Amino acid sequence: MESNKKKILVLEDEKALSRALELKLTHEGFEVKTGINGDDLLSVLSKDKYSLIICDLLMPKTDGFQVLQLLKDNNMKIPVIVLTNLSQAEDERKVRELGAVEYFVKSDIPISEVVEKVKVRIAK
């Protein structure tokens, strides 16, 4: 039996934050898959359909900028919320040009607010 839950992919290399997002989003009724980088992004996205991606920018191997570029290059229209420690306006401008729908600095936003933003984005 197939689940009707909306699927969210969390790409975050900070294990504590990744786990916290996974728990909160699962509690809200979403199905969550986590990864520590965008290395296997295309194969993951070919296996499952995701409603949204939460992505860090600074990750080992394939970083968030590369993830956004891969999505753009492959014409994959999946909303991406960037959650990062980078607070430069230039970084935000760059990821928005690559298609990110939201940009949050980790230290400036509680996880509960990220979850609320996810719910709003998925409801659109």
Secondary structure, DSSP 4 states (H G I P E B T S, - for coil): ----PPEEEEE-S-HHHHHHHHHHHHHTT-EEEEESSSTTHHHHHHHS--SEEEE-SS-SSS-HHHHHHHHHHTT----EEEEES---HHHHHHHHHTT-SEEEEGGGS-HHHHHHHHHHHHH-
